[in-house]
Each structure stands twice: as structure tokens, then as C-alpha cells.
Amino acid sequence: IKYKQILDKYFNLMLNCNISSDTHEIKCDKKATFFINKLFNKYADDDTLIICSEDEHTSVRDNLKNCKNVLTLNYIDDICNLKIGNIIQKAKLYKKVFVYMIGTHISTGRIVPQMFFIRLKEALIKNNIQHIMVLDDVHGMFLVPRDYSIFDYIVFTAHALIKDFDEGMLVCKKEDTIEGNKGYNWLEEYYKSLQVILKRQEKLRLFNTIMTEYF
């Protein structure tokens, strides 16, 4: 009961997420890297095309080194210009597709448009291509509105917003087989700290503008 209650609190914080504790759950581990490794181990094999961007986290790039078939997308040329046709042409050459892509990039603040993910998902379904879609929303969750319902997994790490709070989170569909801790106490502890930050999120949103003007 406590686990379901804390799930509802989290999903209420996720802007426009379009998911709830009726359909999804949150699993925890000591680091988000553990979940990233588990996802690649489960879904990335030699018969799979891995689709990612040029802006992925170090842990993702380390996994990509071990992948045989990788399609790396450029933010401007491929993602913003919605070049879905090019992606589908290459995807048709493989049995499966594993999309692992960052939602918000920490260094540049660039946000992948939701429309890109929507169009890609629609095209994969239309062409009967077996696929898994993972959103790395470490730097967007709770701050950037995002419909999570089209993704199979959403990855988050606690220290992105709360310094030195080491905890990885994986949002996934109920009864998913990726191993993780469902301890409500982990989630409750982070939720308390999160309230302190999110009450001041208008200052977070102003930070980039103020620094740009100053320098």
C-alpha cells in the first residue's frame, strides 16, 4: 500500500507523464548505471539495431562500444528535422530495434522534441518493426513536460537534482522483468528532498538566462 502511495506522488510530479501506478512502477538501485547495463544486456544483441544520439551519457557510450550495430543521430540534422524515413530504412535491415536516447542534455540544455519520439514510434509500428524505446530523462524528469506513455522504460538518477544522493530509478510497466528494488522507503526519502528543490524550480529555470546575460 505504501509503495503504491509513493508511486502516485511521483507520477503527480512528472509533468504531463500520462502514466500512473495502475500501469507503471518505479524500481530503484544504487546507481542508474546498473539499470543502463541491465537494459543493454537484455535488449542489445548482434541482431539488434541500436539507435542513440551523439549526446549520450558516459555509461551509455561504454555499452555502445560493445554493440555491433549502432545508428547515431545528430541533434539538428536527424532529430530536429524529423528524418524518420532514413532511420526506418536502416531499421528494416534488422530483426529488432533498441532505441536508447537522452531527453535533455546537461551541457547544452538541448531538449529532444517529443514529436521526434512520436513519429519514430508510429513509423516502427507501421512497418511492423519489433522495438524497445528507452528515454534517458535524467536531466528532464520533474522539470520538462514529457509524455512517458510511449516509452518502455524511463531512466533517472537522484543526484541530478539532489547532490550526493546516490540512487538510480527505472520507470517501467508493471510486472516488467528488469530486476530492481521496490522499497518504498528509498522513494520516500528522495521525495522529501525533491520537494525542497521543486519548490524553487523557477530559480532553476532562470539560471541559464542569468548566466548567459552575465557572461
Disulfide bonds with the S-S distance in Angstrom:
none
